Amino acid sequence: MKSSAGGIQLTALDPASYRHMPWKNGGGVTTDIAVTMLPGFELGSWEGIVWRFSRTAIATPGAFSDLSGYDRELALVAGEGLVLETADGEIDVRRPLKPVRFAGEASIVSRLEAGPVEVVNLIGDRARVSIALSCLSDGATHACPAGIYIIYAATGSCKLLIGDKACEIPTGYAVRMDSDEDIAIARQLGTAIIASIVPVAQAGK
């Protein structure tokens, strides 16, 4: 389903269309919700990814894949007790829905203090896009400059106002918003995760 108004296009993303992809290091499987590839590169390849938003189960502790050249943001959406160990200290991901950011080339090993967890991941080729991961709840409003946004109902259904358009997203579903103008997203009910992808040239304006 697609709808558009002015310079904004909304596209519904159905879980049936999500793609299961092995981790780059082979240690697990991630579920791609939305991805953009460079021309000439196949979906499912680790080469040519411009940006990718996905959900991943971490069942056992272990090393993260080397994603040199990419920025990464991650948020806990199920389970508890996730800590990322790096050469510079720990990154605390124990608190649900609180995004953390790190470089894809950082050497990271996960630690699970209370069993398996699930996270959402946003990665972006830093030479091409600027990325950010936000969690919208408690009646908050999120300002969105022109760009691409994936709005994901990770933990339950949510109701939002995208500009002046009402939008309800069932649990596990997502909406992609392509906008060439500034717009605000306001939370009405539930919690939404918003992945922001803005071209580097535009982000610098």
C-alpha angles and dihedrals in degrees: 000000000000131000131176139190125177108323095341128095123187121199123186115227114209121204088231088069096049115113126227111220131180116242115259090248093044094241097123147334130274128200112228112216096176134354140171121208131195114256112279096026123111125235108254093039122116088215120083100019111153094180137339136191116198147153121235136188115217105200100165133024116260150122123311119232120265106252099172113185094028133100115221135203124184137181132188113242103166133024126010143246102059117158127173115213117210136170088257096049138278129326108212113221096160093113114080119238094011108123122220127196132213141154118269091230093057114114104241134175120187122228120201113204098175108024133275121354139186126224139181116232131202118187128178136182098245092210090062111025143027113221136196135175121209135176115216117204143128096049093303125159123219120206112219122195117203110299143083122309131185111202110196131188095212102162105023141337118300139196121213144170111229100194100313095330119105113226129184119192120193120223111287094013128108141197125218115213120196110189134175092187137054115271139168128231115206124194116227103167136002128001126294128193113216121201111196122201118181124173111251095238089052095043089058094058 
